[in-house]
């Protein structure tokens, strides 16, 4: 290696480091290897979910790209869990904590092994922010690679995905479809490798990372099982070497303006509510001042343009076919919605990356023009009021109901609430409240896709409001409000709501209130005691360290 690069792994050149080198020789390194930069490939490959089952092959492609630059590549793994598989079970409590396990484990390997740079590959929902949090913490050049979206399933000419199955459960319970039809939907919905196909959390966060400049153009929309995906991951291996060569670090790319680009793309595409949680956490990790109020500011200025699931009819593969996220970003840049001078992992600016990108395909109807958006403002609305003084998040894309007032129906778990819905005990006009499931109280802030999809399947998606201090899946749609903060465990007002209290949600005024005076609320808290925090293992550690959802539910916010 003749270039004067800042190489951490060259600590092994010292004669005292012969024992260290001996260990590395055992995994295949040579004298020549020790003269090269050592570049990691952090893979979230696993057989437990289709989102990640193909990632080892992609990691091998990344390795080829690195080695083509005369650098040494070392693949290592971290965990993944599948939200879709754990949804509706106690296992969902481990989903959000897995984000931190992923981030911590990648950071640990990169720092312990003195890696000079790395490429992180993520597929399922928590892999992407987990990888990005680690990239934000480790002071070495890095590139994120997305494993790509799954292809849609088909049955009787209709496109299906995992949400089709959850909604099918509600239809079946309602008597609208047979056992055979539900089984047919189940068998056809997920045809192969890749992350859930709509603008759900994985595709949302991959798009946000590309907009932020931390993945190569096209990475977020190239499907999992496509030639373009294999090419973009190999190119990522080459790109990370060039970042090291040029001395470009994540903090040079991940500026406040880059985060604003990410929020803009999320709003325009109609992304997941989880984007609020994850972008806040990534910004915290890289010490960029992004707050929930920034989402409110961006929501007011960015229109919703995309007809994508869960509220629309198209999936990510359809968007890929008409130009993908790069073409959408080119349109947003042209209209003045993106900061074009932001640096990216190509070593060029966003504007330079997009200069030669083809426009959206002629005649396409997935992305609407600015003159006729689906909604003049973004679909991720921040609500505040006495029920959520630190904020709550509602996704209003496709929801016709602007204001809902109704009686509280209060449950301490999703399981109890689901039983009530399935037994037809929840009625049009109700406000279904599931509390005690926030980051600390859950613990783990589980998602509520199962019950929200059942409500949609039963025809109650816009007739019953569903409120929680937990989360919703990117696949959720309907009249739902999540991330209510403070959570019940922290003494939020949601903790003392009683059956029958009148709750109002208004997406226009951004209001979420319960019809109780300050005095009445204070009186109720006089008879309230917070439940003891969970004490054991991963969830116990998480419950005792996690912050409020309004600042990203991070586990290293020590000044709150």
LINSUL-V589923 format. One record per residue. N is the residue number from 1. RES is the residue in one small letter. PSI is psi in whole degrees, -180 to 180 (* if undefined). OMEGA is omega in whole degrees, -180 to 180 (999 if undefined). D_FIRST is the distance of its C-alpha to the first C-alpha in Angstrom with 1 decimal. Layout:
N:RES:PSI:OMEGA:D_FIRST  N:RES:PSI:OMEGA:D_FIRST
This chain:
1:x:114:-176:0.0  2:x:-22:-179:3.8  3:x:144:180:5.9  4:x:80:180:8.2  5:x:158:176:8.8  6:x:93:-171:11.5  7:x:110:179:10.1  8:x:-37:-174:13.3  9:x:-10:178:12.2  10:x:-1:171:10.5  11:x:-19:-179:14.2  12:x:-5:-179:14.0  13:x:-27:-179:12.2  14:x:142:-178:15.7  15:x:-29:179:18.1  16:x:-14:-175:20.6  17:x:14:178:18.5  18:x:-41:178:19.2  19:x:-37:178:21.8  20:x:-44:-180:19.5  21:x:-36:179:17.0  22:x:-41:178:20.2  23:x:-40:-178:21.2  24:x:-31:176:18.0  25:x:-34:-178:18.2  26:x:-21:178:21.7  27:x:8:171:20.5  28:x:0:180:18.3  29:x:154:-177:14.8  30:x:179:176:13.5  31:x:-40:180:11.5  32:x:-37:180:8.7  33:x:-37:-176:9.3  34:x:-11:176:9.0  35:x:-7:-176:5.3  36:x:159:171:5.4  37:x:146:179:8.0  38:x:115:-173:11.4  39:x:124:-179:13.8  40:x:154:171:17.5  41:x:103:-178:20.3  42:x:109:-175:23.5  43:x:140:175:26.4  44:x:31:179:30.1  45:x:139:177:31.1  46:x:154:175:34.6  47:x:2:-174:37.8  48:x:-6:-180:40.0  49:x:144:177:40.0  50:x:-24:180:39.6  51:x:-31:-170:37.4  52:x:-1:-171:34.5  53:x:-22:-178:35.5  54:x:2:-169:33.1  55:x:-24:179:30.0  56:x:-39:176:28.3  57:x:-38:177:28.2  58:x:-38:178:26.7  59:x:-38:178:24.0  60:x:-36:177:23.1  61:x:-41:176:22.8  62:x:-44:-180:20.5  63:x:-41:178:18.3  64:x:-40:179:18.3  65:x:-39:178:17.3  66:x:-47:-176:14.3  67:x:-25:176:13.2  68:x:-18:179:13.8  69:x:15:-180:10.9  70:x:44:174:8.5  71:x:162:-179:8.9  72:x:127:-179:11.2  73:x:136:178:14.7  74:x:120:180:17.6  75:x:135:171:21.1  76:x:162:-173:23.7  77:x:159:167:27.3  78:x:-177:-171:29.8  79:x:169:163:33.5  80:x:153:167:35.6  81:x:157:-180:39.4  82:x:117:176:41.5  83:x:-41:-178:43.8  84:x:-33:-180:45.9  85:x:-37:-178:46.6  86:x:-11:-176:47.3  87:x:135:178:49.3  88:x:6:179:52.9  89:x:170:176:52.3  90:x:-22:179:51.5  91:x:-24:-180:47.9  92:x:-20:178:47.3  93:x:-21:-178:47.3  94:x:-6:-174:43.8  95:x:-60:-178:42.3  96:x:-41:175:41.4  97:x:-28:179:40.4  98:x:-28:176:37.9  99:x:-43:-177:36.0  100:x:-34:176:35.4  101:x:-43:179:34.6  102:x:-50:-179:31.9  103:x:-46:-178:30.4  104:x:-39:-176:30.7  105:x:-39:178:29.2  106:x:-46:177:26.1  107:x:-42:-178:25.6  108:x:-46:-178:26.1  109:x:-46:-178:23.5  110:x:-45:-178:20.8  111:x:-42:-177:21.6  112:x:-35:-177:22.4  113:x:5:177:19.3  114:x:43:177:17.0  115:x:145:-179:15.6  116:x:-24:-179:13.3  117:x:171:175:15.4  118:x:160:171:17.9  119:x:130:178:20.4  120:x:133:-177:24.0  121:x:122:180:26.6  122:x:154:178:30.3  123:x:-66:-174:33.6  124:x:174:-166:36.7  125:x:-47:-173:38.1  126:x:-15:177:36.6  127:x:-41:-172:33.1  128:x:-56:177:32.3  129:x:-32:177:33.4  130:x:-48:177:32.1  131:x:-42:-177:28.6  132:x:-33:176:28.9  133:x:-41:178:30.3  134:x:-41:178:27.2  135:x:-38:-180:24.9  136:x:-31:-177:27.1  137:x:-35:-173:26.9  138:x:129:-174:23.2  139:x:60:175:21.2  140:x:155:177:18.1  141:x:144:-177:17.7  142:x:154:176:19.8  143:x:139:173:21.8  144:x:140:176:25.1  145:x:132:177:26.3  146:x:135:180:30.0  147:x:-21:174:31.4  148:x:161:-176:34.1  149:x:151:174:37.9  150:x:155:172:40.4  151:x:153:177:42.8  152:x:151:170:46.4  153:x:163:-180:48.9  154:x:140:172:52.2  155:x:124:-179:55.8  156:x:38:177:58.8  157:x:0:-178:56.8  158:x:136:176:55.6  159:x:138:-179:52.0  160:x:158:169:51.3  161:x:-172:-174:48.7  162:x:-33:180:48.8  163:x:-30:177:50.9  164:x:-34:-179:53.5  165:x:-46:178:54.0  166:x:-43:179:54.5  167:x:-30:176:57.0  168:x:-33:177:58.6  169:x:-43:178:59.5  170:x:-41:178:61.4  171:x:-40:179:63.2  172:x:-43:179:64.1  173:x:-31:-180:65.5  174:x:-8:-178:67.5  175:x:14:-176:68.9  176:x:-24:177:67.4  177:x:158:-177:65.4  178:x:171:174:66.2  179:x:-44:-177:64.4  180:x:-40:-179:63.4  181:x:-42:178:61.9  182:x:-42:178:59.9  183:x:-38:178:58.5  184:x:-41:177:57.7  185:x:-45:180:55.8  186:x:-44:-175:53.9  187:x:-23:-175:52.9  188:x:-13:-167:51.8  189:x:-37:-173:50.0  190:x:94:-169:46.5  191:x:-9:-178:45.6  192:x:-153:-177:42.0  193:x:153:175:38.6  194:x:165:-177:37.6  195:x:158:-176:38.8  196:x:135:-159:42.4  197:x:-23:-178:43.1  198:x:-172:175:44.9  199:x:61:179:43.7  200:x:-166:-169:43.6  201:x:-44:-178:41.1  202:x:-51:180:38.1  203:x:-34:176:38.3  204:x:-51:-176:39.3  205:x:-34:176:36.3  206:x:-41:178:33.9  207:x:-41:179:35.5  208:x:-42:-179:35.2  209:x:-41:177:31.5  210:x:-44:178:30.9  211:x:-32:179:33.2  212:x:-15:179:31.3  213:x:9:-174:28.2  214:x:1:170:26.2  215:x:162:-177:26.3  216:x:153:178:26.0  217:x:130:179:29.2  218:x:-14:-176:31.5  219:x:-37:-174:29.9  220:x:-25:-176:33.2  221:x:-9:175:35.6  222:x:122:-176:34.1  223:x:155:-176:36.1  224:x:-44:-175:34.8  225:x:61:-179:35.8  226:x:157:177:34.8  227:x:-39:180:32.4  228:x:-36:179:31.3  229:x:-44:180:30.3  230:x:-34:179:28.0  231:x:-40:-177:26.4  232:x:-30:179:26.0  233:x:-37:176:24.3  234:x:-41:178:21.7  235:x:-30:178:21.2  236:x:-37:176:20.7  237:x:-38:177:17.7  238:x:-41:-175:16.2  239:x:-39:-177:17.6  240:x:-34:175:16.2  241:x:-42:-179:12.6  242:x:-32:174:14.0  243:x:-42:178:15.8  244:x:-42:-180:12.8  245:x:-39:-177:11.3  246:x:-6:-179:14.8  247:x:39:179:15.6  248:x:125:-175:18.6  249:x:160:-179:20.3  250:x:-40:-178:23.4  251:x:-22:177:25.6  252:x:-25:-176:24.8  253:x:-41:-171:26.2  254:x:68:178:28.9  255:x:175:177:31.4  256:x:-39:179:35.1  257:x:-36:177:35.4  258:x:-40:177:33.0  259:x:-36:176:35.3  260:x:-37:175:38.2  261:x:-42:179:36.7  262:x:-47:180:36.4  263:x:-37:179:40.0  264:x:-47:-179:41.2  265:x:-40:178:39.9  266:x:-45:-180:41.3  267:x:-45:-177:44.7  268:x:-36:-178:44.8  269:x:-9:-178:44.1  270:x:49:-173:46.4  271:x:-178:-174:43.9  272:x:148:173:44.5  273:x:-28:180:46.0  274:x:-19:178:43.1  275:x:-35:179:40.9  276:x:-50:-179:42.6  277:x:-47:-172:41.8  278:x:-40:179:38.2  279:x:-39:175:37.3  280:x:-41:-178:38.9  281:x:-41:179:36.9  282:x:-43:179:33.5  283:x:-40:177:34.5  284:x:-42:-177:35.5  285:x:-31:-178:32.2  286:x:7:177:30.3  287:x:42:173:33.1  288:x:134:-174:34.5  289:x:85:175:38.3  290:x:131:179:39.6  291:x:172:178:43.1  292:x:-26:178:45.6  293:x:-25:175:47.4  294:x:-36:175:44.4  295:x:-40:178:45.1  296:x:-43:179:48.7  297:x:-45:-179:47.9  298:x:-34:179:45.7  299:x:-35:-177:48.3  300:x:-19:-175:50.9  301:x:-18:-174:49.0  302:x:124:178:47.2  303:x:157:175:49.4  304:x:120:-172:49.1  305:x:-18:-165:48.6  306:x:136:176:47.6  307:x:69:-175:50.0  308:x:149:175:47.9  309:x:146:20:49.0  310:x:-21:-178:50.3  311:x:-20:180:52.8  312:x:-160:-175:52.1  313:x:-11:-176:52.2  314:x:162:179:48.7  315:x:174:-175:45.5  316:x:-37:179:41.8  317:x:-34:176:41.6  318:x:-41:178:44.4  319:x:-40:177:42.4  320:x:-41:-176:39.4  321:x:-21:-180:41.7  322:x:11:177:42.8  323:x:-15:175:39.4  324:x:-170:-179:38.2  325:x:-38:178:37.0  326:x:-40:180:35.2  327:x:-37:177:38.6  328:x:-43:179:40.3  329:x:-36:177:37.9  330:x:-41:177:38.3  331:x:-45:180:42.1  332:x:-39:178:41.7  333:x:-44:180:39.6  334:x:-36:-178:42.2  335:x:3:174:44.9  336:x:20:-177:43.2  337:x:-9:-179:42.4  338:x:151:173:38.6  339:x:101:-175:36.4  340:x:-16:-177:34.5  341:x:6:179:32.3  342:x:137:178:30.5  343:x:150:179:26.7  344:x:175:-179:25.4  345:x:-7:173:22.4  346:x:-12:-172:22.1  347:x:-5:177:21.2  348:x:172:178:24.7  349:x:166:177:28.1  350:x:-43:-180:30.6  351:x:-42:178:32.8  352:x:-39:178:30.1  353:x:-38:-172:29.4  354:x:-8:-173:33.1  355:x:-44:-176:34.0  356:x:10:178:33.9  357:x:132:177:34.9  358:x:149:175:38.3  359:x:167:173:41.3  360:x:144:-176:43.1  361:x:143:177:45.0  362:x:138:175:48.5  363:x:-1:-179:51.3  364:x:152:179:49.3  365:x:22:178:51.2  366:x:-43:180:48.6  367:x:117:-179:47.5  368:x:156:176:50.5  369:x:161:-180:50.7  370:x:-23:179:50.8  371:x:-14:-178:54.5  372:x:63:-178:55.3  373:x:164:173:53.1  374:x:-33:179:54.0  375:x:137:-175:54.2  376:x:-23:177:54.0  377:x:170:-176:51.9  378:x:156:-176:49.3  379:x:-9:178:50.5  380:x:103:-171:48.9  381:x:130:176:51.6  382:x:121:179:51.5  383:x:146:174:54.9  384:x:161:-180:56.4  385:x:-171:-176:59.8  386:x:-14:177:61.5  387:x:-14:-180:60.1  388:x:76:-176:56.5  389:x:-26:177:56.3  390:x:-1:175:52.4  391:x:158:173:52.3  392:x:165:-175:52.3  393:x:128:175:50.7  394:x:141:174:52.7  395:x:115:-170:51.5  396:x:9:179:54.3  397:x:128:179:53.1  398:x:-4:-179:56.0  399:x:121:-179:58.3  400:x:-27:-178:61.6  401:x:120:180:63.0  402:x:-30:-177:62.2  403:x:135:-180:64.3  404:x:127:174:65.4  405:x:130:-178:67.9  406:x:174:-178:69.0  407:x:143:177:69.8  408:x:135:169:67.1  409:x:109:-163:66.9  410:x:132:180:64.9  411:x:148:-179:62.8  412:x:1:178:60.7  413:x:156:177:58.5  414:x:-35:-178:57.4  415:x:-46:179:59.2  416:x:-41:-180:62.5  417:x:-40:-180:62.1  418:x:-41:177:61.3  419:x:-40:179:64.4  420:x:-40:178:66.5  421:x:-47:-178:65.1  422:x:-27:179:65.6  423:x:12:176:69.1  424:x:36:178:69.9  425:x:-5:177:70.5  426:x:133:-170:68.3  427:x:162:178:70.0  428:x:133:-179:69.5  429:x:-17:-179:69.1  430:x:156:170:67.7  431:x:102:-176:64.7  432:x:114:-175:63.0  433:x:124:174:61.2  434:x:115:-173:58.7  435:x:172:-179:57.8  436:x:20:-178:56.1  437:x:26:177:53.0  438:x:-171:-179:50.7  439:x:-45:180:47.4  440:x:-41:-172:49.2  441:x:-31:-177:52.5  442:x:-53:-18:51.2  443:x:159:176:49.1  444:x:-4:174:46.2  445:x:62:-177:47.8  446:x:154:176:48.5  447:x:157:-176:48.8  448:x:39:179:52.2  449:x:-39:-175:51.6  450:x:-54:-176:54.2  451:x:-36:180:57.1  452:x:-39:179:56.3  453:x:-37:177:56.0  454:x:-40:176:59.3  455:x:-44:178:61.0  456:x:-46:-180:59.9  457:x:-28:179:61.0  458:x:5:178:64.4  459:x:18:-177:64.8  460:x:12:-174:64.3  461:x:-34:179:60.9  462:x:10:179:62.4  463:x:-21:177:65.6  464:x:128:175:64.2  465:x:133:-180:61.8  466:x:117:-176:59.2  467:x:142:-179:57.9  468:x:154:169:55.5  469:x:3:170:53.3  470:x:-156:-175:51.0  471:x:174:170:48.9  472:x:152:174:49.3  473:x:156:171:47.2  474:x:-19:178:45.7  475:x:-4:-179:48.2  476:x:140:167:51.1  477:x:165:-174:53.6  478:x:-167:-176:57.0  479:x:82:-174:58.6  480:x:144:176:56.1  481:x:123:180:54.9  482:x:-178:177:52.1  483:x:27:-180:50.1  484:x:123:-175:53.4  485:x:139:2:52.5  486:x:151:178:53.5  487:x:168:-179:53.7  488:x:-43:-178:56.8  489:x:-31:-179:55.2  490:x:13:179:54.5  491:x:24:173:58.1  492:x:157:-177:57.7  493:x:-26:178:61.0  494:x:-24:-178:60.3  495:x:-26:-173:61.1  496:x:11:173:64.7  497:x:142:178:65.5  498:x:159:178:68.6  499:x:127:177:70.0  500:x:-14:177:71.7  501:x:142:-178:70.0  502:x:124:-179:69.6  503:x:140:177:66.1  504:x:132:174:65.1  505:x:129:-180:61.9  506:x:113:-177:61.6  507:x:-23:178:58.5  508:x:-46:178:59.9  509:x:-5:-179:60.7  510:x:48:-174:57.7  511:x:140:169:60.2  512:x:107:-172:60.2  513:x:155:170:63.3  514:x:140:-174:65.8  515:x:69:177:69.4  516:x:140:176:69.7  517:x:162:177:70.5  518:x:-38:-180:68.4  519:x:-42:180:71.3  520:x:-40:178:71.4  521:x:-45:179:67.7  522:x:-41:180:68.0  523:x:-39:179:71.0  524:x:-38:-179:69.1  525:x:-20:178:66.2  526:x:-23:180:68.8  527:x:19:-176:69.3  528:x:139:175:65.7  529:x:134:179:63.2  530:x:137:176:59.5  531:x:154:177:58.9  532:x:144:177:56.8  533:x:149:175:53.1  534:x:142:-169:51.7  535:x:-9:-165:50.7  536:x:138:167:48.7  537:x:-149:-176:45.2  538:x:-47:-178:42.8  539:x:-34:177:45.6  540:x:-47:178:47.0  541:x:-41:-180:43.8  542:x:-49:-177:43.4  543:x:-36:-177:47.0  544:x:-13:-176:46.7  545:x:-18:-171:43.5  546:x:147:179:43.5  547:x:178:176:44.5  548:x:147:178:46.9  549:x:-26:-178:46.1  550:x:-12:173:46.6  551:x:22:171:43.3  552:x:3:-177:41.4  553:x:51:179:42.5  554:x:160:-176:39.4  555:x:8:179:39.3  556:x:35:176:37.7  557:x:92:-167:40.2  558:x:2:-177:41.6  559:x:11:-177:43.7  560:x:*:999:46.0
